[in-house]
Amino acid sequence: MRVLYVNHTAHVSGGERSLLILLAALRGEVDAVVAAPRGPLLAAVGALGIPTVEIRGTAGSMRLHPLHTTRALAEMSLAAVQVRRIAARSGADVVHANSIRAGIVLSLAGVSPAPAVVHVRDCLPAGPATTATMRLIGARAAAVVANSSYTASFISRSAPAARVSVIHNPVDLARFDPARIGRAAARARLGAAGEAGVLLGVVAQLSPWKGQDTAIQALRILREEGVDAHLLLIGSAKFLARATRFDNDAYVRGLHASIDAAGLAGRVSWLGEREDVPELVRALDVLLLPSREEPFGRALIEAMAMEVPVLATDVGGTVDIVEPGRQGYLLAPGDPQAWARAVRDVVESPDRGAAMGRAGRERVLRAFTPEHHAEAVLGLYRRVTA
């Protein structure tokens, strides 16, 4: 089966990591080609030995704006022309859009007779642009993949006619394997930060909706209570174009100001983008995901795979992942007092934390393996081409 995969951005974030895992897991089952803008994603795909084609990308948000919306539509229209040609030339049996924006490109391209599959990994803010976008995708796509039941509900509200299937994201279990590195060794690699009594971490792009500000305030509370805690911020502000939804650059400046005001400069490590995320996560006592809303929560399954307890927002697809009290806890976003209390609940009993870590690994092995993900996606391809 020939499948053309389309991605709207060159950056590698959660959705692109899922795509890379899927491509590796489908070897021998799918003859793949990946179309995306030039950059890190195409380089990673090429390293897998999979053919790539460069197309025009877009950073446009779904907010209506007289300049940015016009520019985004022009960019996606150009990409649509390119995708139409690539699909015809490759003889694709299925064209799989890896994001909402890539789904718009497919809808504009009209790549029939190859059926379109659109992977929705985000829940857009309510508004006329969102409704129009999702209805366009729902009308044109043979199938829409939601990464969680929460995302599926968003799609169904916006586009009731869409044919939606829930397929959870996978985690690379060879890379996120606690047997590869012990926690003590992982801590030692961090120097002074690894010597803290309680090591916390947030693995996410730096953006307001990811809630690093809540993690910082929870750290302040823990320090005021006498807890020897340190916070690792792993990730960067990837999307800085003016057309993006949030002013991520201003958000990062605000985080720095908040840390300085609380006297936490020596207690927060800014680690940026890292290739050694499994080792960093293994060093943690607790992983935090304090997002305002989380369509899925890739960082959760990665931490759980490394036997690390997790605290996550209770708004979003996290409810598909975390069984409260077993692998960690689900908490209301924006309430640092509650997050600080939950940290203490986990770390004050080493046995409880260790049991949560083991339960996390077991949960991942049951539900979030690459094989499970690939089997579900391949089954969807077979249905839409039947």
CORLINUR-V334051 format. One line per field, one symbol per residue. ss: DSSP state (H for helix, E for strand, C for the rest). Layout:
# CORLINUR-V334051
ss->???
This chain:
# CORLINUR-V334051
ss->CEEEEECCCCCCCHHHHHHHHHHHHCCCCCEEEEEECCCHHHHHHHHCCCEEEECCCCCCCCCCCCCHHHHHHHHHHHHHHHHHHHHHHHCCCEEEECCHHHHHHHHHHCCCCCEEEEEECCCCCCCHHHHHHHHHHHHHCCEEEECCHHHHHHHHHHCCCCCEEECCCCECCCCCCHHHCCHHHHHHCCHHHHHCCEEEEEECCCCHHHCHHHHHHHHHHHHHCCCCEEEEEECCCCCCCCCCCCCHHHHHHHHHHHHHHCCCHHHEEEEECCCCHHHHHHCCCEEEECCCCECCCHHHHHHHHCCCEEEEECCEHHHHCCCECCCEEEECCCCHHHHHHHHHHHHCCHHHHHHHHHHHHHHHHHHCEHHHHHHHHHHHHHHHHC
